Amino acid sequence: MSPYKLLIGGRMADGDLTMDVVNPATEEVLAKAPRASKAQLDEAVAAAKAAFPAWSATPIATRKAALTAIADVMEKNAGELARILTQEQGKPLADATGEVYGAAAFFRYFTALDLPVKVLDDSKDRRVEMHRKPLGVIGAIVPWNFPMILMAFKVPPALLAGNTIVVKPAPTTPLSTLRFGELVKDLLPPGVLNVITDANDLGGALTAHPDVRKISFTGSTATGRKVMAGAAETLKRITLELGGNDAGIVLPDVNPKETAPKLFQGAFQNNGQVCIAMKRLYVHESIYDAMCDELAALAEQAVVGDGLEQGTQLGPLQNRMQFEKVKEILADAKKHGTIIAGGEVPDRPGYFIKPTIVRDITDGTRLVDEEQFGPVLPVIKYSDPEDAVARANASPYGLGGSIWSTDLDKAYALANQMNSGTVWVNKHADLAPNIPFGGAGQSGLGSELGEEGLAEFTQVQVINVAR
């Protein structure tokens, strides 16, 4: 039997089925994970529904105390959770440790928020109040690139608002979430938090379940469309944080040597497997060659290896499907651009691709137009900043973007023209729990994080009293 268990109704349970979890650095089976059946999914939803009345009536101070206790347990067990995360996801151990501590910090952040009653009118004729009520059972679907931190985008605000929740991690990275569930199960009443797993076969059932009142989904745009369709039958709320093709635009006044390391980090963090990673970089023609050279040097210096090995900066791609997709895009890029660093798949076990810089490439190619979600960055030459913004905006995606310049007024003006949910100036992929995050276009619906993210887990109720 697997040492990992599902969390359903406050008890640890074996899955009706099992599935292998593969270490992407070795391609060896890391563990047998439980795999829930449809009946177990229904059981988890029923447990969450049964727990909802009491939890929603629990004072918010008590709910905050539970979130604080969860954060304490995560920090106490950060070493264990991080090691599991590295082995199943591939990222370097230092990054995994940072992710676990970051997730705990997100739990703590939401304890500082409240849901006060807002008085809209207090006149001689009437008193009108706006209350924010919990929705009910939440379905949280979490992807494989950041299993811990993205779980913490969803669970703390859902629970703080008085909802109960069923969490479904990705089938290739379920272990850290399962262990999290085991560690915190006694900190909440039974059924308030449930963790189930699948082999990509229960998402539709969770999304369409009549007793689930909201789905919070992070993942690909293609799957997001399916989530939206599945939720339509019961008109349940949805928050979708989907794919991106974030553009960085570098203006001619930038110093390539100083700026290249920041651009490299923005593009290659977590091996480019970040929804808001810089996926394409537009560089002014006057500094194009110098910037390409600096980025290529950084790519060549990067240490690629098993995330458990000391000194590793970039691990493997997380799973074989993504590995094969990135290899296809890389092969296509070789036909349309010039590879000046990387471009190689090491002859070793694991889903490794060396960080790759491609120059002399432009819009209309797969690498530029699609979301590669891997360690391959196209560097595109432009001459007119307004044209660069127009090309960046031509994408159907609109998650994030960045402008790089020493002239902050000019950068701010261009940032205002970008069609994306977040635009950074002289940085990229800077997130914090108090800053709302969401996409434009086909990059999603709704917001996560901040007061806005908390509000998305509530129903507005207006009480209008005559005097």
N, C-alpha and C positions, 0 to 999 in steps of 0.2 A: 504494500500500500504506500501511496505517496505520503511523505511527511507534511505536505501542504494540504490544506483543507479549505472547503468553501465555508463562508459564514452566512448562515441562514437562520433568521429568528433567534439570534443570540447563541447559537450552538455551532460548533465546528463539525462539518459533514464531509464525508467522502463524496466525490462526484459519482454519478451513475456510470460515467465513462471516464477514461483517462486520455491524456495526450502527452506527447514528448515536447519538452522545451529544449531547444538547441542553443548551445553557446556559439555565438557568431564568430568568435575568434578562433575556434577549433573545429567547428562543424560537428562536434560530438554532443550526444544527449547529456544535458546538464541535470535534468530531473524529469520525473513523471509528475505531471500536474493533474489535478482533478479537472474533469470536464463536465459541466452541468448538463442535465437533460432539460427538455422543455418543461417537464413536470417540476424540476427543481427551480427553474426560473419562476414558474407560477407560484411555487411555495415561497420563494423570496419576496415576490410582490405582495402575496397575501400577508406575509409577516410584517412587511413595511406598512401595509394598509391597516392592519390590526394595531400597530404601535402608534399610528398617527394621532388619534384623538388625545391620548395622554401626553405625548411629546409636544404637540402643538399647544397644549394648555400649560406646559411647564414654564415657569417664569424664565424670562430671557437671561437673567443672571445665572440661573442654573445651567442653561444651555451654553453660556459663555464659559462657565467653569469646566464643562465637559470638553470644550474645544481646547482650553488651556491644558487640561490633563492629557489630551491626545498629543499636543505639541511636546509636552514633557517626555512622554513615552517615546516619541519619534527621535528626539534628541538623545535620550538615554540609549537607544538601540541603533543609533545612526551608523555605527561601524558595521553591524550585521546587515542592515538594510542596504547599505551602499555596496557591500561586497556581492550580495545577491543581485543588485541592480546592474553592476558591472558585468557579471557573468551572463546575465540574460540579455542585456541590452548592448553591451560592447564598449560603452564609453569608459574613459580612464577613471580609475578609482577616485582620484581627487575631484573630478567632475561629478561623479555619482554621490560622493559625500556632500558636496555643495548642494546637489539637488535635494537630498534628504533634509538637510538643515534649512534650505530654502522653503521646502514644503511645510516644515514646522513653523517657520516664520509667517507663512500665509495663514495657517490656522490661528496664530496669535493675532495677526492683524485684524481679523474679522471680529475678535472679541472686543475691539474698541468701537465697533459700530452699534447703532441702535436703530430701532424702527419706531420712532415717535409718532404719535397722533398729530396730524397737521390740521390746524384750524383754518378753514378756507373762508369762513364768514362767521362773524359773531355780532350780529346786528340786533335791533329791537324786534325784527320779524322772524329771525331764524338763527340757528347755530348749525354750521355745516363742518363736519370733520371728515378727514380722509385717513382711513386706516389701511395698513398693509398686512394682509392675512396670508398665512402659508397656503400653498397650493394642494399639498397632499404627497403622494409618492412621486419621487424623482427618479428617473433612469439616467445614470451617468455613464457615458461610453468614452473610454480613455484610450489614446493611441500608444504606439510602442516607442516613440522617440523620447518622451519625458514622462514615464509612468507615474512617478511620485508627484512631481510639481503640478502636472495637469490634473491629477486627481484632486490636488489641493486648490485648484481653481474652482472646483465644483462642490466638494463635500462641505467645507466650512460654511459658505454662505447658505447652502441648502439647509443644513442643520440649524444654524443660527436663526433662520427665518421660521423654524418650526416644522419643516418638512421631514419626512423620512426618505431613505434613499437606497437604491440598488445600484451598486457599482459593477461595471463590467470592463475589466482591463483587456488589452489586446491579447490574442492567443499566443503571440510569440514572446510576450513579456508579462506573464501573469504572476510570477512568483513573489516579487516585492510587494505587490498589492495584497496577495493572499496572506503573506506574513504580517503585513500591516494590520489586516483585519483581525488576525489572531491576537496581536499585541494589544489592540484597543477594545476588543469585544466586551470586556467587563466594565468599560468606562461609560457605556451608554445602555439604556434599557434595551432588552431583547427586541430585535426587529427594526430598530431605528437605523442601523447601518447593516447592510447585507452586501456580500461580495460573491459574485458568481463568475464563472469563466465559460468560454465556449471555443469552438474552432471556426469562428466567423459564421456560425449558423443560427445564433439566437438573437442577433441584433434586430431583425425584422419583428420577431415576436415581442421583444421588449418595447420597441418603438410603437407597435400597434396595440399593445396591451390596454384594455379598457380601464384598468385600475391605475395606470400610470398617468399622471397629470402633466408632466413635463419631461422632455428629453434634453439633456445637455450633452452635446456631441462635439468632440474634437477629432478631426480626421480629414480625409480627402474630400474634394468637392463632389466627386462622383458618388461616394457613399452618402454625403450630405443630402444629395438629391433624393436618395432612397429613404433617408430618415424623414425628410420633409413629406414625402408621399405617404409613408407609413403613418405619420402623425395626423394626417389630414382627416382620416375617418372619424376620429374622436376629437378633432380640433384641439389637441393638446398643445401646450406651449412648447416652443423649441428655441434653443440657443445653438447656433451652428458656428463653430470656429473652424474654417476650412483651409484649403490650400492657398498658397501665395506665390507670386513671382516678383518678389520685391526688387525694385531697381535702386541702385545707388548712382547718384549723379555727381561727378567730381568736376568742380569749376577750375578754370586755368590758374587761379591764384594759389592753389594748394601746393604744398611742398611734398613731392612724392615719397621721399625717404621717411618723413615724419608721419605721413598719413597711411602709408601702405600697411603697417601692422594692424591698425584699427580696421581697415577694410578687410584684411585677411581674417581677422577674428570674426567680423560680422558675417563673412561668407562661409567660414569653415568650422565654426563652433559646432560640436556634436557631429562632425563630419558632414556639415551641410544639411543634416537631418533636423531642421528647425523650420517651423512654418514661416517664421519671420526672418530667416536667414537671407542675406543678400544673394539673390539668385542670378542677377545680371548687373554689370557695372559699366556705366557710360562715363568715359574719360575724355576730356577735351584734347583735341589734336595736338595742342602745343606741349602737353606733358604726357602724351599717350605712351611714347616709347619708354620714357623714364619710369612711369608707373608700372608698365608691364614688366620691366626688368626687376623692379623692387618686389613685386608680387611673386614673380617666378623664383627669386632667391629665397623668399620665405617658404614657398611651397617645397623647394628642394631641401630646406633645412628641417622641415617638420618631421618628427619622429612618429612613425606609424607602427602600431603593434598591439598586442594583447593589452587590454585595459588594466590588467592586474600587474603588468610589468612596470617596474620603476622607470620613470622618464617618458613613458608613452604620452604623446600629445593628441593623437587621433587613433581611435580604435577602428574596428571593422564597420561596414554597413550592418544594419541590424538583422536583416533576414535575406534569404536567397532571392525572393521575388524582387525586392528593391535592388539588390546587387545586380541581377540580370537586367533590370530596367536601366540602371545607370550605365552599365556596359554598353547597352544598345545606343543610348544617347551619346556616349563618348565615341563610339564607332562612327556615328553620323557626324559628330563635330569634327572628326579628323578629315572628313571630306570637304568641309565648308570653312575651316579655320586652320590656324597654325598653333600646334601645341608647343608651348615653350617651357613647360615644367610638368612632370608627372605623366599622366596618360597611360600608366602601366598597371597591370594587375599582377601583383607578386605571385611567384610560383610557390605557394604555400597553402596549407589549409586555412580556412577562414574567408570571410567576405571582404577582403581588403582591396581597396583602390587607392593609389597614391594621390595626394591632393594635386589637382590639375588646373593649370591656367591656359586658357585658349584665347589667342588674339586673332586679329584679322577676320573677325566673324561679325555678323550683323543680324538684324531682325529678319524673320522668315525662316530661320533654322530651328530645329528642335531644341537645341540647347538654350537658345534665347527665348523662344516662345513658350516652352513648356516648363513645368516645375520639375527640375531634375532631382531635388531632394537628395543630394549627394555631393561629394567633394570635387565638383567640376565647375569652375567659374569662367563664364565668357566675359571678355573685356572688349567693349565696343567703342569705337572712335566716333566722336561727334565734333561739330564746329560751332553750332548755335545752341546755347542753353535752352532756349524756348523750344527748339526742335527736340532736344533730348527729353524734356518733360512730356512733350506730345507723344513721343515714342514710348516712354515709360507708361503713359496713361492708355496706350492702345491695347494693353492686356485686358482680358476679361476679369482678371484678379485685381484686388485692391486691398491687400492686407496691410502692408507697410511699405515704406520707402525712405530714402535719406538723401539729403543735400550736403555737400562738403565744400566749404569755402571759408576764407578768412574774412569775407565781407558778410557779416551776419544779417544786415538789412536785405542784401540781395538774396541770400540763402533763404531767409524767411519769406520773401515775396515768392520765390519759386516753390517753396514748400506749400504755400497756400494754393498753388495750382495743381498739386498732385492729388490724384483720385485714390486715396487710400485711407484706411481707418486710423493709421498712425503715420506721422512723418517725423523723422528725427533730423536734427541738424548737427553735423560733425560727430555723429555716433550712429550706431545701428543696433536694433534688437535690445533696447534698454526697456525692461519691464519692471514694474513694482506693484505690490498688491493693492496700493491705493490709487493706481492709475487705470481708468477704464480701458479695456482692450477689445477690439472687434474689427471686423473687416467690412469693406465696401464691395460692391459688385458680387462676383461669384466666390468671394472669400468669406462669406458668412452672413449671419443674421444675429442681431442682438449684441450685447456686451457682456464681458466677464470682468471681474475684479472691481474694486472700488465700490462706492455707494450704488452706482448704476448696476454693477453686477449683482449686488445683494438684492436690489429691487426686482431683478428679473426672476427671482425665486418667490415672488409674492403676487397676490391678487389685490388690486385696489378695491376697497369697499368704502363708499361714501355714506355717512349717516347724516341725514338732513332733518333737523328737528324744528318744528314750528313753535313760535313763542306767542 
